[in-house]
Structures are given as C-alpha cells and as structure tokens.
Amino acid sequence: MTRSRSSAKAAGARFERAIADHLAHQIDDRIDRRVKTGSNDRGDIGGLRHMGQRIVIECKDYGGRYLVGPWLAEADIERGNDDAGVGLVIAKRRGTTNPADQVVMLTVHDLISLLTGTRPQEANQ
C-alpha cells in the first residue's frame, strides 16, 4: 500500500503527538509538539532539556524504513536553528505503536553532549 502525501503527513502528526505526550507524561509536562516553521525548523518536539541544554527531537514515521544519514543531518540543522546542545531522531518501529518502544538515533558527538552537558569540539580525522 502506497501512502499519499496527506496520509503520510497525518501519520507523522499522530506519531509526533504520541511521542510528545509520552515524554510529557514521563519527564516534564512542558514537552510538546512544535509549530512547523519552514526553513528555520527547530525540530518536531520542544521543551526537553538535560543538564541545562535544550534537546531537539525530529520524529520520523517511514513505515519501518530508516534513512539514518539524512535524518541525523536534518536533526543537526534543527539543533543549530534552536541553539540546542543535542539533536536526535525518534523513528517509528514497524509492528508497534507504543511510544516507549520506538528507536532513538543520535551521533556520538550528540551522545557526548547529552552525557556531559557541553558540546564537544569536533574530532580531528
């Protein structure tokens, strides 16, 4: 079955709402879906903080398919737009609608920032 643009948008909105509601219930009731802002998007869910820094969450419901590279790049752009410390992706897992069972993706750079509370310097390669 192929999704139409409108059915994909509706599925994405439902997924964002489910994740935002779950995080608000479990962590902080100020966590909520954000209004879409176009090219200066600051992520799908806002209000989440850890160790004094904002965390940008980008939600993806692609029917169980994962586009890790592009999604992490998008989360990083939105992290920068929000001047947040961390950008992460929460992706829908096929076969479960439970918000607690979904997949979280982030770079090691963002993992270090999340765990230490400070943005690390870029690694030399």
All heavy atoms as an XYZ file, in Angstrom:
959
protein
N       0.845     -1.185      0.000
C       0.000      0.000      0.000
C       0.887      1.245      0.000
O       1.788      1.384      0.818
C      -0.894     -0.017      1.249
C      -1.833      1.148      1.330
S      -3.001      0.921      2.661
C      -2.507      2.214      3.740
N       0.632      2.153     -0.895
C       1.398      3.382     -1.012
C       0.675      4.506     -0.282
O      -0.539      4.647     -0.395
C       1.575      3.761     -2.491
O       2.179      2.668     -3.171
C       2.446      4.984     -2.629
N       1.428      5.277      0.460
C       0.862      6.429      1.166
C       0.725      7.615      0.231
O       1.598      7.867     -0.586
C       1.790      6.871      2.292
C       1.658      6.126      3.546
C       2.520      6.827      4.579
N       2.475      6.103      5.824
C       3.220      6.379      6.864
N       4.076      7.373      6.813
N       3.122      5.677      7.966
N      -0.344      8.355      0.430
C      -0.455      9.648     -0.243
C       0.264     10.675      0.618
O       0.602     10.410      1.776
C      -1.922     10.037     -0.415
O      -2.499     10.331      0.848
N       0.492     11.830      0.069
C       1.142     12.893      0.844
C       0.331     13.232      2.089
O       0.884     13.396      3.167
C       1.328     14.128     -0.038
C       1.999     15.278      0.671
C       2.469     16.319     -0.341
N       2.850     17.559      0.267
C       3.995     17.789      0.900
N       4.863     16.806      1.032
N       4.264     18.964      1.415
N      -0.987     13.325      1.942
C      -1.824     13.690      3.097
C      -1.854     12.583      4.142
O      -1.836     12.871      5.340
C      -3.236     14.060      2.655
O      -3.881     12.968      2.054
N      -1.878     11.307      3.724
C      -1.879     10.231      4.722
C      -0.530     10.143      5.431
O      -0.468      9.835      6.622
C      -2.264      8.890      4.096
O      -1.255      8.414      3.227
N       0.568     10.439      4.712
C       1.899     10.443      5.338
C       1.997     11.568      6.357
O       2.540     11.376      7.455
C       2.983     10.584      4.274
N       1.483     12.749      6.001
C       1.510     13.883      6.937
C       0.677     13.577      8.181
O       1.085     13.894      9.293
C       1.005     15.150      6.254
C       2.006     15.744      5.280
C       1.483     16.990      4.633
C       1.617     18.134      5.602
N       1.362     19.447      5.010
N      -0.475     12.942      7.992
C      -1.336     12.592      9.130
C      -0.659     11.565     10.028
O      -0.699     11.677     11.258
C      -2.676     12.066      8.629
N      -0.004     10.569      9.423
C       0.714      9.560     10.212
C       1.851     10.207     10.996
O       2.066      9.894     12.171
C       1.258      8.454      9.301
N       2.574     11.124     10.352
C       3.662     11.829     11.033
C       3.160     12.663     12.197
O       3.755     12.671     13.274
N       2.036     13.350     11.998
C       1.462     14.175     13.072
C       1.009     13.301     14.242
O       1.228     13.659     15.403
C       0.298     15.000     12.537
N       0.402     12.150     13.944
C      -0.011     11.229     15.019
C       1.204     10.714     15.791
O       1.171     10.611     17.021
C      -0.803     10.054     14.448
C      -2.246     10.334     14.155
C      -3.036      9.074     13.848
N      -2.447      8.247     12.805
C      -2.664      8.402     11.497
N      -3.458      9.374     11.072
N      -2.087      7.598     10.633
N       2.256     10.369     15.056
C       3.470      9.860     15.693
C       4.101     10.934     16.576
O       4.465     10.666     17.726
C       4.458      9.373     14.620
C       5.695      8.743     15.185
C       5.621      7.586     15.939
C       6.945      9.294     14.950
C       6.766      6.997     16.466
C       8.087      8.724     15.461
C       8.000      7.562     16.221
N       4.214     12.159     16.071
C       4.764     13.263     16.866
C       3.940     13.477     18.130
O       4.496     13.674     19.213
C       4.771     14.554     16.049
C       5.771     14.574     14.924
C       5.572     15.747     13.983
O       4.819     16.705     14.327
O       6.163     15.731     12.891
N       2.632     13.467     18.004
C       1.753     13.674     19.158
C       1.951     12.561     20.183
O       2.051     12.823     21.381
C       0.292     13.745     18.687
C      -0.762     13.770     19.772
C      -0.621     14.827     20.871
N      -0.360     16.143     20.404
C       0.365     17.050     21.083
N       0.884     16.775     22.267
N       0.572     18.245     20.595
N       2.022     11.313     19.727
C       2.208     10.180     20.646
C       3.530     10.300     21.400
O       3.580     10.088     22.620
C       2.142      8.858     19.875
N       4.606     10.657     20.687
C       5.917     10.793     21.326
C       5.912     11.968     22.303
O       6.362     11.849     23.452
C       7.033     10.951     20.275
C       7.166      9.689     19.416
C       8.365     11.313     20.933
C       7.574      8.427     20.176
N       5.387     13.111     21.877
C       5.347     14.294     22.751
C       4.533     14.021     24.009
O       4.961     14.370     25.114
C       4.771     15.492     21.996
N       3.377     13.399     23.859
C       2.536     13.100     25.026
C       3.227     12.135     25.981
O       3.168     12.303     27.200
C       1.183     12.518     24.592
C       0.278     13.551     23.943
O       0.596     14.762     23.989
O      -0.756     13.129     23.370
N       3.902     11.125     25.420
C       4.605     10.151     26.269
C       5.741     10.823     27.037
O       5.882     10.614     28.253
C       5.140      9.002     25.411
C       5.810      7.940     26.202
N       5.120      7.087     27.037
C       7.119      7.607     26.319
C       5.977      6.263     27.617
N       7.197      6.565     27.201
N       6.546     11.634     26.350
C       7.645     12.322     27.033
C       7.122     13.310     28.076
O       7.685     13.409     29.168
C       8.530     13.045     26.012
C       9.315     12.149     25.051
C      10.008     12.985     23.984
C      10.309     11.279     25.801
N       6.043     14.018     27.759
C       5.461     14.969     28.713
C       4.978     14.240     29.962
O       5.175     14.717     31.083
C       4.316     15.733     28.070
N       4.365     13.082     29.771
C       3.851     12.305     30.913
C       4.996     11.729     31.753
O       4.922     11.715     32.982
C       2.950     11.179     30.405
C       2.402     10.320     31.480
N       1.400     10.748     32.341
C       2.722      9.065     31.868
C       1.137      9.786     33.212
N       1.926      8.755     32.936
N       6.053     11.272     31.101
C       7.148     10.598     31.798
C       8.206     11.556     32.359
O       8.854     11.234     33.351
C       7.841      9.605     30.853
C       6.963      8.470     30.408
C       6.610      7.536     31.541
O       7.397      7.282     32.454
N       5.390      7.010     31.509
N       8.393     12.732     31.722
C       9.526     13.587     32.070
C       9.115     14.959     32.565
O       9.474     15.366     33.662
C      10.487     13.724     30.861
C      11.000     12.348     30.444
C      11.640     14.662     31.185
C      11.736     12.328     29.125
N       8.401     15.723     31.721
C       8.095     17.118     32.043
C       6.893     17.542     31.211
O       6.922     17.431     29.979
C       9.313     17.993     31.702
C       9.167     19.445     32.114
O       8.035     19.959     32.128
O      10.197     20.076     32.400
N       5.865     18.055     31.868
C       4.625     18.380     31.153
C       4.761     19.589     30.222
O       3.820     19.918     29.499
C       3.455     18.561     32.107
C       3.612     19.736     33.054
O       4.602     20.485     32.957
O       2.725     19.895     33.913
N       5.920     20.228     30.182
C       6.143     21.328     29.238
C       6.610     20.841     27.864
O       6.701     21.625     26.927
C       7.149     22.321     29.810
C       6.611     23.037     31.053
C       7.666     23.871     31.685
N       8.644     22.968     32.314
C       9.661     23.363     33.058
N       9.872     24.644     33.278
N      10.483     22.490     33.593
N       6.898     19.569     27.726
C       7.306     18.997     26.444
C       6.075     18.914     25.547
O       5.026     18.445     25.963
C       7.925     17.598     26.640
C       9.196     17.695     27.488
C       8.189     16.925     25.299
C       9.739     16.367     27.945
N       6.214     19.393     24.293
C       5.070     19.379     23.381
C       5.537     19.468     21.934
O       6.701     19.791     21.668
C       4.139     20.554     23.690
C       2.712     20.327     23.209
O       2.414     19.243     22.649
O       1.894     21.237     23.388
N       4.616     19.180     21.022
C       4.891     19.346     19.588
C       5.113     20.812     19.291
O       4.501     21.676     19.895
C       3.692     18.872     18.759
C       3.580     17.379     18.652
C       2.454     16.978     17.708
N       2.802     17.314     16.335
C       1.918     17.671     15.420
N       0.643     17.777     15.715
N       2.307     17.946     14.188
N       5.994     21.056     18.346
C       6.265     22.429     17.920
C       5.493     22.751     16.649
O       5.225     21.866     15.832
C       7.748     22.616     17.633
C       8.579     22.751     18.866
C       9.967     23.166     18.479
N      10.672     23.687     19.632
C      11.971     23.618     19.781
N      12.724     23.080     18.852
N      12.538     24.117     20.860
N       5.217     24.018     16.472
C       4.628     24.515     15.244
C       5.688     24.457     14.151
O       6.847     24.775     14.387
C       4.144     25.974     15.439
C       3.638     26.562     14.138
C       3.081     26.028     16.516
N       5.301     24.037     12.952
C       6.238     23.983     11.823
C       6.641     25.396     11.428
O       5.809     26.293     11.346
C       5.587     23.291     10.622
C       5.050     21.905     10.923
C       6.142     20.963     11.316
C       5.576     19.576     11.594
N       6.355     18.829     12.533
N       7.949     25.582     11.193
C       8.442     26.925     10.878
C       9.224     26.983      9.576
O      10.007     27.895      9.366
C       9.314     27.463     12.031
O      10.378     26.529     12.274
C       8.506     27.675     13.295
N       9.061     26.026      8.703
C       9.702     26.068      7.390
C      11.204     25.886      7.437
O      11.711     25.009      8.111
N      11.935     26.741      6.716
C      13.383     26.577      6.560
C      14.154     26.760      7.864
O      15.288     26.306      7.973
C      13.921     27.533      5.502
O      13.736     28.861      5.925
N      13.576     27.416      8.842
C      14.238     27.597     10.138
C      13.657     26.658     11.192
O      13.607     26.998     12.370
C      14.120     29.049     10.594
C      14.923     29.976      9.716
O      16.011     29.621      9.281
N      14.393     31.140      9.431
N      13.256     25.473     10.741
C      12.639     24.485     11.623
C      13.548     24.191     12.816
O      14.765     24.086     12.668
C      12.374     23.203     10.829
C      11.469     22.222     11.549
O      10.919     22.568     12.611
O      11.312     21.101     11.044
N      12.941     24.068     13.984
C      13.695     23.802     15.214
C      13.317     22.454     15.807
O      13.433     22.234     16.999
C      13.441     24.916     16.229
C      13.886     26.273     15.708
C      13.674     27.397     16.692
N      12.418     27.297     17.388
C      12.236     27.613     18.683
N      13.228     28.081     19.395
N      11.069     27.496     19.238
N      12.873     21.511     14.965
C      12.525     20.172     15.419
C      11.033     20.012     15.631
O      10.281     20.977     15.639
N      10.624     18.758     15.782
C       9.197     18.437     15.922
C       8.704     18.556     17.353
O       7.524     18.809     17.587
C       8.934     17.011     15.420
C       9.210     16.859     13.942
O       8.957     17.825     13.197
O       9.682     15.788     13.524
N       9.588     18.344     18.315
C       9.194     18.357     19.724
C      10.149     19.262     20.489
O      11.365     19.180     20.322
C       9.206     16.930     20.316
C       8.162     16.073     19.578
C       8.945     16.954     21.812
C       8.153     14.627     19.976
N       9.593     20.117     21.317
C      10.391     21.036     22.122
C      10.055     20.915     23.589
O       9.125     20.222     23.989
N      10.837     21.595     24.402
C      10.606     21.614     25.845
C      11.403     20.583     26.614
O      11.276     20.482     27.826
N      12.240     19.817     25.925
C      13.052     18.808     26.596
C      14.439     19.386     26.849
O      15.066     19.954     25.953
C      13.161     17.549     25.731
C      13.932     16.367     26.310
C      13.287     15.887     27.605
C      13.982     15.239     25.304
N      14.882     19.263     28.083
C      16.209     19.746     28.486
C      16.908     18.686     29.332
O      16.261     17.916     30.023
C      16.101     21.019     29.319
C      15.605     22.209     28.548
C      15.499     23.434     29.464
N      15.083     24.592     28.701
C      15.917     25.480     28.182
N      17.204     25.362     28.362
N      15.454     26.507     27.483
N      18.231     18.719     29.250
C      19.040     17.855     30.104
C      20.327     18.598     30.417
O      20.975     19.143     29.518
C      19.349     16.531     29.405
C      20.171     15.602     30.232
N      19.693     15.038     31.389
C      21.436     15.160     30.081
C      20.641     14.264     31.906
N      21.706     14.326     31.132
N      20.685     18.649     31.682
C      21.903     19.313     32.137
C      21.981     20.749     31.604
O      23.031     21.218     31.189
C      23.147     18.503     31.757
C      23.161     17.137     32.426
S      24.616     16.166     32.044
C      25.810     16.939     33.125
N      20.829     21.422     31.572
C      20.775     22.816     31.188
C      20.762     23.098     29.697
O      20.727     24.250     29.291
N      20.806     22.078     28.868
C      20.793     22.328     27.423
C      19.534     21.758     26.785
O      19.007     20.750     27.218
C      22.047     21.778     26.755
C      22.243     20.292     26.872
C      23.557     19.864     26.247
O      24.198     20.611     25.516
N      23.969     18.655     26.509
N      19.082     22.458     25.748
C      17.902     22.012     25.022
C      18.242     20.810     24.156
O      19.346     20.689     23.637
C      17.351     23.142     24.148
C      16.646     24.204     24.945
C      15.918     25.205     24.063
N      16.784     25.913     23.122
C      17.576     26.924     23.474
N      17.640     27.322     24.723
N      18.321     27.522     22.563
N      17.233     19.946     23.979
C      17.352     18.788     23.104
C      16.292     18.915     22.018
O      15.108     19.061     22.317
C      17.168     17.476     23.888
C      18.254     17.366     24.961
C      17.186     16.282     22.940
C      18.053     16.215     25.917
N      16.733     18.894     20.770
C      15.843     18.947     19.621
C      15.502     17.526     19.217
O      16.390     16.682     19.089
C      16.530     19.690     18.449
C      15.793     19.468     17.150
C      16.650     21.160     18.763
N      14.206     17.267     19.025
C      13.763     15.937     18.602
C      13.081     16.036     17.245
O      12.140     16.803     17.064
C      12.787     15.320     19.618
C      13.469     15.165     20.975
C      12.269     13.969     19.105
C      12.551     14.678     22.068
N      13.569     15.248     16.312
C      12.969     15.105     14.995
C      12.304     13.727     14.958
O      12.954     12.723     15.242
C      14.049     15.214     13.915
C      13.550     15.113     12.513
C      12.621     16.237     12.113
O      12.678     17.347     12.710
O      11.821     16.020     11.197
N      11.010     13.665     14.661
C      10.267     12.401     14.617
C      10.091     11.947     13.173
O       9.790     12.759     12.304
C       8.894     12.567     15.261
S       8.965     12.892     17.025
N      10.240     10.644     12.947
C      10.103     10.079     11.609
C       9.273      8.801     11.653
O       9.574      7.883     12.400
C      11.481      9.749     11.010
C      12.369     10.948     10.809
C      11.811     11.887      9.779
C      12.729     13.067      9.511
N      12.149     13.997      8.545
N       8.222      8.761     10.821
C       7.405      7.561     10.647
C       7.435      7.202      9.174
O       6.674      7.722      8.378
C       5.970      7.817     11.121
C       5.069      6.592     10.968
O       5.518      5.587     10.376
O       3.923      6.648     11.430
N       8.370      6.341      8.795
C       8.541      5.932      7.408
C       8.208      4.459      7.234
O       8.839      3.750      6.467
C       9.978      6.191      6.952
C      10.218      7.572      6.399
C       9.864      8.711      7.105
C      10.816      7.740      5.151
C      10.091      9.973      6.607
C      11.049      9.005      4.642
C      10.683     10.112      5.373
O      10.916     11.371      4.868
N       7.250      3.965      7.986
C       6.813      2.578      7.828
C       7.881      1.556      8.135
O       7.913      0.489      7.539
N       8.754      1.863      9.068
C       9.799      0.921      9.459
C      11.091      1.057      8.677
O      12.056      0.359      8.955
N      11.136      1.965      7.679
C      12.382      2.212      6.942
C      13.165      3.299      7.660
O      12.585      4.235      8.196
C      12.090      2.676      5.511
C      11.481      1.623      4.636
C      11.232      2.127      3.222
N      10.421      3.340      3.254
C      10.689      4.441      2.552
N      11.735      4.498      1.770
N       9.901      5.497      2.628
N      14.494      3.176      7.653
C      15.352      4.145      8.334
C      16.308      4.799      7.351
O      17.048      4.116      6.649
C      16.150      3.480      9.454
C      15.294      2.833     10.512
C      15.511      1.515     10.890
C      14.277      3.533     11.128
C      14.725      0.923     11.863
C      13.475      2.948     12.094
C      13.709      1.644     12.464
O      12.922      1.068     13.421
N      16.291      6.115      7.315
C      17.210      6.899      6.483
C      18.131      7.661      7.441
O      18.034      8.876      7.601
C      16.425      7.858      5.589
C      15.359      7.208      4.698
C      14.573      8.259      3.944
C      15.987      6.215      3.744
N      19.011      6.921      8.079
C      19.802      7.425      9.205
C      20.600      8.681      8.855
O      20.505      9.692      9.556
C      20.733      6.324      9.764
C      21.584      6.865     10.904
C      19.923      5.125     10.227
N      21.396      8.646      7.811
C      22.245      9.786      7.467
C      21.463     11.073      7.237
O      21.736     12.099      7.883
N      20.495     11.060      6.331
C      19.720     12.281      6.097
C      18.958     12.756      7.338
O      18.858     13.967      7.568
C      18.752     11.892      4.972
C      19.389     10.732      4.294
C      20.164     10.016      5.358
N      18.429     11.839      8.104
C      17.669     12.237      9.297
C      18.571     12.877     10.346
O      18.196     13.859     10.980
C      16.935     11.050      9.897
C      15.816     10.522      9.051
C      15.281     11.077      7.933
C      15.101      9.316      9.276
N      14.271     10.296      7.449
C      14.136      9.207      8.250
C      15.177      8.314     10.235
C      13.251      8.137      8.168
C      14.294      7.243     10.156
C      13.342      7.172      9.127
N      19.766     12.299     10.559
C      20.691     12.890     11.534
C      21.172     14.255     11.055
O      21.337     15.174     11.863
C      21.869     11.960     11.800
C      21.548     10.705     12.607
C      22.771      9.797     12.702
C      21.024     11.046     13.996
N      21.385     14.406      9.752
C      21.776     15.715      9.206
C      20.661     16.736      9.444
O      20.928     17.881      9.827
C      22.098     15.597      7.715
N      19.411     16.327      9.240
C      18.279     17.220      9.481
C      18.185     17.605     10.957
O      17.984     18.778     11.287
C      16.982     16.532      9.041
C      15.752     17.376      9.197
C      14.487     16.665      8.728
O      14.560     15.573      8.124
O      13.398     17.219      8.986
N      18.355     16.631     11.853
C      18.314     16.917     13.286
C      19.430     17.875     13.689
O      19.234     18.747     14.540
C      18.413     15.617     14.098
N      20.602     17.751     13.060
C      21.719     18.640     13.381
C      21.436     20.069     12.913
O      21.744     21.030     13.630
C      23.020     18.126     12.776
C      24.217     18.871     13.328
O      24.375     18.931     14.571
O      24.992     19.419     12.526
N      20.846     20.222     11.744
C      20.464     21.567     11.268
C      19.462     22.184     12.236
O      19.585     23.354     12.618
C      19.890     21.496      9.843
C      21.008     21.168      8.858
C      19.183     22.805      9.467
C      20.521     20.776      7.475
N      18.470     21.403     12.649
C      17.447     21.912     13.559
C      18.027     22.210     14.942
O      17.617     23.168     15.597
C      16.285     20.920     13.622
C      15.567     20.874     12.287
C      14.537     19.781     12.164
O      14.389     18.968     13.098
O      13.864     19.737     11.115
N      19.011     21.416     15.372
C      19.714     21.694     16.628
C      20.365     23.065     16.549
O      20.263     23.880     17.460
C      20.774     20.615     16.900
C      21.576     20.868     18.182
C      22.882     20.106     18.178
N      23.752     20.460     17.068
C      24.465     21.581     16.979
N      24.414     22.493     17.934
N      25.230     21.812     15.925
N      21.030     23.328     15.428
C      21.659     24.632     15.237
C      20.640     25.761     15.181
O      20.852     26.825     15.769
N      19.516     25.540     14.494
C      18.457     26.560     14.421
C      17.911     26.904     15.800
O      17.493     28.030     16.041
C      17.299     26.082     13.537
C      17.647     26.031     12.070
O      18.644     26.607     11.626
N      16.825     25.338     11.302
N      17.905     25.928     16.693
C      17.368     26.127     18.041
C      18.455     26.505     19.048
O      18.162     26.729     20.215
C      16.653     24.844     18.494
C      15.786     25.053     19.713
O      14.999     26.025     19.729
O      15.898     24.253     20.664
N      19.718     26.529     18.611
C      20.849     26.746     19.506
C      20.808     25.744     20.664
O      21.051     26.072     21.816
C      20.877     28.191     20.020
C      22.229     28.559     20.605
O      23.240     27.958     20.194
O      22.270     29.426     21.502
N      20.470     24.501     20.313
C      20.368     23.423     21.302
C      21.691     22.676     21.402
O      22.560     22.803     20.541
C      19.249     22.459     20.900
N      21.830     21.904     22.446
C      23.047     21.129     22.645
C      23.028     19.790     21.945
O      24.068     19.244     21.593
N      21.825     19.241     21.725
C      21.682     17.897     21.173
C      20.545     17.875     20.161
O      19.499     18.472     20.399
C      21.385     16.870     22.295
C      21.126     15.484     21.736
C      22.505     16.830     23.319
N      20.759     17.161     19.068
C      19.703     16.879     18.101
C      19.591     15.384     17.934
O      20.589     14.709     17.708
N      18.404     14.845     18.103
C      18.226     13.406     17.948
C      16.987     13.103     17.136
O      16.128     13.955     16.934
C      18.205     12.692     19.301
C      17.129     13.058     20.330
C      15.860     12.271     20.102
C      17.665     12.771     21.717
N      16.908     11.861     16.674
C      15.795     11.395     15.863
C      15.094     10.283     16.620
O      15.746      9.387     17.157
C      16.293     10.851     14.502
C      15.142     10.263     13.694
C      17.023     11.925     13.715
N      13.769     10.339     16.659
C      12.971      9.219     17.147
C      12.216      8.681     15.942
O      11.462      9.413     15.296
C      11.995      9.624     18.269
C      12.776     10.144     19.470
C      11.110      8.427     18.651
C      11.914     10.592     20.639
N      12.462      7.411     15.610
C      11.886      6.796     14.420
C      10.918      5.685     14.811
O      11.155      4.931     15.757
C      12.996      6.228     13.538
N       9.852      5.600     14.056
C       8.808      4.597     14.277
C       9.323      3.217     13.921
O       9.917      3.014     12.874
C       7.592      4.944     13.405
C       6.510      3.899     13.329
C       5.588      3.979     14.512
C       4.402      3.042     14.401
N       4.740      1.635     14.366
N       9.103      2.259     14.831
C       9.422      0.858     14.562
C       8.201      0.170     13.982
O       7.083      0.365     14.468
C       9.807      0.128     15.846
C      11.208      0.393     16.294
C      11.537     -0.316     17.579
N      11.347     -1.755     17.480
C      11.141     -2.533     18.539
N      11.079     -2.038     19.758
N      10.999     -3.829     18.374
N       8.397     -0.620     12.988
C       7.312     -1.398     12.396
C       6.806     -2.416     13.427
O       7.583     -3.019     14.143
C       7.805     -2.124     11.156
C       6.762     -3.017     10.536
C       7.214     -3.590      9.239
N       6.453     -2.882      8.226
C       6.851     -2.646      7.010
N       8.036     -3.036      6.621
N       6.085     -2.013      6.163
N       5.499     -2.529     13.527
C       4.900     -3.560     14.375
C       4.551     -3.122     15.781
O       4.021     -3.914     16.551
N       4.869     -1.886     16.157
C       4.498     -1.410     17.491
C       4.135      0.070     17.432
O       4.799      0.848     16.752
C       5.607     -1.643     18.535
O       5.156     -1.159     19.808
C       6.907     -0.967     18.174
N       3.081      0.419     18.146
C       2.694      1.826     18.243
C       3.044      2.399     19.616
O       2.857      3.590     19.843
C       1.183      1.998     18.000
O       0.467      1.205     18.950
C       0.810      1.580     16.589
N       3.567      1.570     20.512
C       3.920      2.027     21.857
C       5.056      3.053     21.754
O       6.142      2.728     21.261
C       4.354      0.841     22.712
C       4.640      1.215     24.143
O       4.889      2.373     24.469
N       4.614      0.231     25.011
N       4.833      4.295     22.203
C       5.880      5.318     22.101
C       7.187      4.917     22.786
O       8.265      5.292     22.317
C       5.265      6.538     22.781
C       3.809      6.294     22.798
C       3.609      4.809     22.815
N       7.108      4.149     23.846
C       8.308      3.761     24.589
C       9.158      2.736     23.840
O      10.316      2.521     24.203
C       7.921      3.210     25.959
N       8.615      2.128     22.811
C       9.335      1.089     22.064
C       9.948      1.584     20.757
O      10.423      0.785     19.958
C       8.395     -0.081     21.753
C       8.008     -0.855     23.003
O       8.776     -0.828     23.981
O       6.935     -1.477     22.986
N       9.954      2.886     20.518
C      10.469      3.410     19.261
C      11.992      3.565     19.324
O      12.591      3.438     20.378
C       9.771      4.727     18.924
C       8.253      4.622     18.888
C       7.711      3.430     18.096
O       8.180      3.126     17.007
N       6.710      2.754     18.644
N      12.602      3.824     18.197
C      14.061      3.873     18.057
C      14.563      5.309     18.192
O      13.982      6.226     17.616
C      14.475      3.314     16.673
C      15.962      3.477     16.436
C      14.061      1.870     16.550
N      15.668      5.486     18.925
C      16.306      6.793     19.057
C      17.668      6.731     18.373
O      18.445      5.804     18.604
C      16.481      7.189     20.544
C      17.230      8.505     20.665
C      15.137      7.250     21.239
N      17.951      7.736     17.533
C      19.232      7.815     16.820
C      19.891      9.145     17.129
O      19.220     10.180     17.150
C      19.008      7.761     15.309
C      18.323      6.537     14.808
S      18.026      6.728     13.032
C      16.518      5.801     12.891
N      21.182      9.111     17.375
C      21.965     10.322     17.540
C      23.412     10.014     17.235
O      23.821      8.861     17.252
C      21.803     10.931     18.928
C      22.381     10.188     20.130
C      22.555     11.169     21.269
C      21.463      9.085     20.580
N      24.181     11.039     16.929
C      25.601     10.847     16.656
C      26.355     10.696     17.978
O      25.843     11.059     19.046
C      26.176     12.051     15.885
O      26.081     13.205     16.730
C      25.456     12.266     14.562
N      27.578     10.196     17.900
C      28.423     10.108     19.095
C      28.688     11.513     19.631
O      28.707     11.730     20.850
C      29.731      9.350     18.787
C      30.691      9.424     19.964
C      29.432      7.903     18.429
N      28.842     12.466     18.734
C      29.029     13.870     19.126
C      27.870     14.313     20.035
O      28.084     14.895     21.097
C      29.092     14.726     17.859
C      29.664     16.076     18.041
N      31.006     16.333     18.017
C      29.066     17.259     18.250
C      31.223     17.612     18.197
N      30.058     18.203     18.336
N      26.635     14.025     19.603
C      25.469     14.404     20.398
C      25.349     13.566     21.668
O      24.882     14.054     22.694
C      24.193     14.313     19.568
C      24.043     15.492     18.621
O      24.495     16.601     18.967
O      23.467     15.315     17.536
N      25.781     12.312     21.620
C      25.771     11.482     22.824
C      26.695     12.077     23.884
O      26.331     12.178     25.064
C      26.198     10.052     22.494
C      26.313      9.100     23.684
C      24.960      8.904     24.365
C      26.891      7.766     23.238
N      27.889     12.510     23.477
C      28.824     13.139     24.410
C      28.210     14.405     24.992
O      28.265     14.644     26.205
C      30.171     13.436     23.723
C      30.887     12.120     23.396
C      31.045     14.342     24.588
C      32.060     12.269     22.453
N      27.585     15.212     24.144
C      26.934     16.438     24.609
C      25.819     16.127     25.599
O      25.675     16.792     26.625
C      26.385     17.217     23.412
O      25.839     18.437     23.818
N      25.032     15.096     25.304
C      23.945     14.701     26.189
C      24.468     14.251     27.551
O      23.942     14.637     28.592
C      23.135     13.574     25.537
C      21.929     13.067     26.304
C      20.863     14.141     26.421
C      21.361     11.839     25.616
N      25.527     13.459     27.550
C      26.056     12.894     28.797
C      26.856     13.891     29.624
O      26.880     13.797     30.851
C      26.919     11.666     28.489
C      26.166     10.483     27.879
C      27.144      9.386     27.480
C      25.108      9.953     28.820
N      27.524     14.841     28.966
C      28.386     15.769     29.701
C      27.743     17.129     29.943
O      28.182     17.874     30.809
C      29.712     16.008     28.957
O      29.450     16.657     27.710
C      30.464     14.695     28.744
N      26.749     17.483     29.115
C      26.113     18.786     29.244
C      26.822     19.886     28.488
O      26.426     21.040     28.556
N      27.874     19.544     27.753
C      28.584     20.542     26.950
C      28.841     19.983     25.554
O      29.042     18.776     25.380
C      29.926     20.952     27.572
O      30.751     19.799     27.715
C      29.721     21.610     28.928
N      28.855     20.853     24.599
C      29.089     20.478     23.210
C      30.575     20.232     23.006
O      31.394     21.134     23.212
C      28.591     21.621     22.335
C      28.366     21.283     20.926
C      26.978     20.754     20.681
N      26.993     20.305     19.282
C      26.506     19.172     18.874
N      25.874     18.388     19.701
N      26.610     18.821     17.635
N      31.004     19.012     22.626
C      32.431     18.738     22.436
C      32.968     19.395     21.180
O      32.223     19.730     20.265
C      32.491     17.206     22.320
C      31.140     16.819     21.814
C      30.180     17.834     22.371
N      34.294     19.557     21.141
C      34.924     20.081     19.938
C      34.904     19.006     18.870
O      34.846     17.811     19.171
C      36.375     20.486     20.241
C      36.476     21.641     21.199
C      37.919     22.013     21.465
O      38.853     21.367     20.992
N      38.107     23.063     22.237
N      34.965     19.438     17.618
C      34.995     18.493     16.503
C      36.264     17.638     16.591
O      37.329     18.153     16.925
C      34.954     19.231     15.170
C      33.655     19.978     14.920
C      32.459     19.048     14.757
O      32.614     17.946     14.195
O      31.372     19.442     15.211
N      36.133     16.362     16.280
C      37.273     15.460     16.291
C      38.142     15.677     15.054
O      37.620     15.970     13.988
C      36.804     14.012     16.331
N      39.440     15.541     15.221
C      40.361     15.609     14.071
C      40.414     14.238     13.433
O      40.590     13.232     14.114
C      41.761     16.012     14.529
C      41.795     17.437     15.056
O      41.014     18.275     14.613
N      42.673     17.689     15.990
N      40.289     14.224     12.103
C      40.344     12.923     11.419
C      41.406     12.901     10.376
O      41.730     13.791      9.741
C      38.998     12.612     10.781
C      37.951     12.425     11.838
C      36.673     11.852     11.234
O      36.634     11.374     10.126
N      35.624     11.892     12.009
